[in-house]
Amino acid sequence: MKNFCFALLVSLSTTSFAASQIEIKNAVIRLPPPGSTTTAMFMDIMNNDKVERTLEKVSGAISDDIELHEMAMTEGRMTMRNVPKILLKKGEHTLLKPGGLHIMIFNLKRPLKENEAIDMKMDFDRQEHVTIKAIVKKDL
Amino acid sequence: MTKTIFSTIALMALLIFSYLFTKKQTEFNPFTLSLNTSKGVVNLNELKKDKLTLMYFGFLTCPDVCPTTLSTVGAAFKDMTPAELAKINFLFIDLDPERDSLDRLKEYAGYFHPMITSVSMPLKDLDPFTRYFGIVFMKVPLKNSKMGYTIDHSTGILVLSPEGKILPHIEHGTNKTVMLAILRKLLAEIK
């Protein structure tokens, strides 16, 4: 009953999306400058589950090339690497934010518009998935 | 006797000549290098006169760091007066000549602020240029990524005085307010 109420509450909110125990909030996509077909998506993923979960894949109509990437500052140099999955610790928020983990979107099929809501499908382990709406923002 | 003197002089001449020749070849001067920019061909010696020269090194498929920095710079410039901007050069120097063209760089940089000048140079110049200014960059292949490769790079904004002296750089992540304060302080020092 508690889970049902929780899911209902979450589904009624427009900026929050959930798949059973995983809740996604504040999904934003940076508006790329004209001429650029590369951008990134950031969000707050809360894992309410009692076990560690993983984000495995993200897909959407705006691009065929969407990957999970992480960034780090190493010896004064920014490094970026694609990762096969993003670990979501149990009972914690995993923040995908500038300078850190993000979902990289490149080879955009069309220009994006500011404040546009973009559908993205997030695939987690245990074959769970949820479709979210990420808002295109000029400044993050 | 004269033969010995003659051959000694000839040898000395050869040595001096070869020294000067190789010295010229191995000495790279980023200030006299002709730079291909979105605003024409320039060199740093001309550009830096009486101005503060800021240089940021990035590339077009950088999804996060480069747009963040250029966005902050653009926002800071929008708050500055024409008189202040007249004393600043801002160069966005491309680290990925394989993929990035000057036209696309110009369009990209122009979105953040018209004052940002894009620069495209071949790798053979990019290597010594960045090394001279203490900027590090590296092409890194990415396995299982459609990107193919990415470019690891230093993220600070390099600052040069009108004399070409390297001043403390502006760190990545500096917000607009702090950046404005830094720029204004630097401008006051070059008056």
Interface residues (C-beta under 8 A of the other chain):
Chain A: R30 P32 P33 P34 G35 S36 T38 T39 A40 D65 E67 H69 M71 M73 T74 E75 G76 R77 M78 T79 M80 R81 N82 P84 P98 G99 H102 M104 I105 F106 N107 D139 L140
Chain B: L60 T61 C62 P63 D64 V65 P67 T68 S71 R104 E107 Y108 Y111 F112 V136 F137 M138 V140 L142 K143 N144 S145 K146 M147 T150 D152 H153 S154 T155 G156 H172 G173
